[in-house]
Amino acid sequence: MNKRWQAVLGLGLLLFIATPSVRYAMEKSMWCHMLVQFPLWMGAAALLAGGMPARICKVIARWNMYGISGLFVTGVTLAVLMIPRVLDQALLHPEMELAKLTALVLAGMALRLSWRPAGLILQFFFLGNMLPMMGVVGWLYTESPLRLCNAYLLDDQIQLGNWLIGLAAVISIVWLSWITWLITYQEIRQTSHR
Amino acid sequence: MLHTIIASILIVLLGWGTASWLTYDFQVWTDEGARRLEVALQPVNAPPVLIEGPDLAVTELSALLQQKNKVTIVDFFYTRCQTVCLSLGSIFQQMQAALLNDESNDEHTGNIRLLSISFDREHDDLPALKTYADNLSARPELWRFARVLQAEQEQVLLQQLGVVVIPDGRGDYEHNAALLVFDGAGRIVRIFDIEEYQLALDYARYLARKQIQEASL
């Protein structure tokens, strides 16, 4: 897709999911809050980052060799946002909601700008940290006898936990299959060139 | 590469700082934990909302709690509740029994009172509260039941005390049930888990004794 169109689409999506009614609808349940709202905001921001002027990209790249800083932004943001208190606080205080959404936008943009420069090894390292974290957090959510968020039901929390574990598994499988395909494809190409 | 290293270190430090701020130096992970910690560090005044009950004329909650040397353990419940309020009820019964036992032995602990406040104004009118109290054989001089008079004031009360009530979609409510300990100045000083009722009782006894000692100084 054309880069400019990506940015327009990203901006449009951001404006749409920022409207109060859409936000409330997505924050009505705990699993929706974390597994629909978070990825949507990050995804929209990633599209937006696609249309970033080359000049700015160059400046960022100087501070973001091999996408290391960017992956740190995404990783640290997601780790902080998985603290259960964040969800409650975001519902109670508008400034916390704003901070949460801003962090999601930054994380989405950083991921977009850093994923390709990172290359396979750093990608593997990133996912190797993030996915187990997601799995462990998910396991904690399913196993906790206490409600971790005052604003959400226990059933909802268990559902979120299961989804987190499932999602971590799916992402790792998809990534590994992609890597396998990539490597075999390269080998085939190399042997056919010989 | 130096730029990247500096940026990465800054990002990690920023994240660490945020997480540490959110969790009070990694002590609490939930908002409920933070609420309990905040109350223990900085007592919160009970708001002056009007309450009434079967054995209670219309009065301000703050005025009811602000009694010299008294300590009040408060819980929030609703009478139709089939789950956590049932255990709250039996915990309060046990605390009442312990307090009755205390009164004959120790004059200081005679200053502890129990108060159950309903947050379901629509169903819990005075007769409903009366029936509920009688079923639990509550002694009005020790353990009283109340409801908030006005809906807006109820919201204020729940919000100030950090009680979050959510409908569970089956006609019931889920809420962060806890034991709230108020001192004689009408301030909430500690929040205990309902399983920690023995601790809550011991803390109330300690507070009652301390208040009397401080008053006599």
Contacts between the chains, C-beta under 8 A, distances in Angstrom:
chain1	res1	chain2	res2	distance
A	62	B	3	5.6
A	63	B	3	4.6
A	63	B	4	6.1
A	63	B	7	4.7
A	64	B	4	6.2
A	64	B	7	7.0
A	65	B	1	5.5
A	65	B	3	7.5
A	65	B	4	4.2
A	66	B	4	7.4
A	68	B	4	5.3
A	68	B	8	5.6
A	69	B	4	5.4
A	69	B	7	4.0
A	69	B	8	5.0
A	69	B	11	6.2
A	72	B	7	7.8
A	72	B	8	4.8
A	72	B	11	4.5
A	72	B	12	6.2
A	73	B	11	5.5
A	76	B	11	5.8
A	76	B	12	6.3
A	76	B	14	7.4
A	76	B	15	3.3
A	77	B	15	7.3
A	79	B	15	6.8
A	79	B	19	7.3
A	80	B	15	5.7
A	80	B	18	5.4
A	80	B	19	5.2
A	80	B	22	7.1
A	83	B	19	6.6
A	83	B	22	5.7
A	83	B	23	6.4
A	83	B	29	5.8
A	84	B	29	5.7
A	84	B	30	5.0
A	84	B	31	7.4
A	85	B	22	5.7
A	85	B	23	6.9
A	85	B	28	7.2
A	85	B	29	6.2
A	85	B	30	5.6
A	85	B	31	4.8
A	85	B	33	7.7
A	85	B	34	5.9
A	86	B	22	6.6
A	88	B	30	7.4
A	88	B	31	3.5
A	89	B	22	7.6
A	89	B	31	6.3
A	92	B	31	7.7
A	146	B	30	7.8
A	147	B	32	7.8
A	147	B	174	7.3
A	147	B	176	7.2
A	148	B	29	7.2
A	148	B	30	5.0
A	149	B	30	7.0
A	149	B	31	6.9
A	150	B	30	7.7
A	150	B	31	5.5
A	150	B	32	5.6
A	150	B	162	7.9
A	150	B	164	3.9
A	150	B	176	4.9
A	151	B	164	5.9
A	151	B	166	6.5
A	152	B	166	7.3
A	153	B	166	6.6
A	153	B	168	5.6
A	153	B	169	8.0
A	153	B	174	5.4
A	154	B	174	7.1
A	155	B	168	8.0
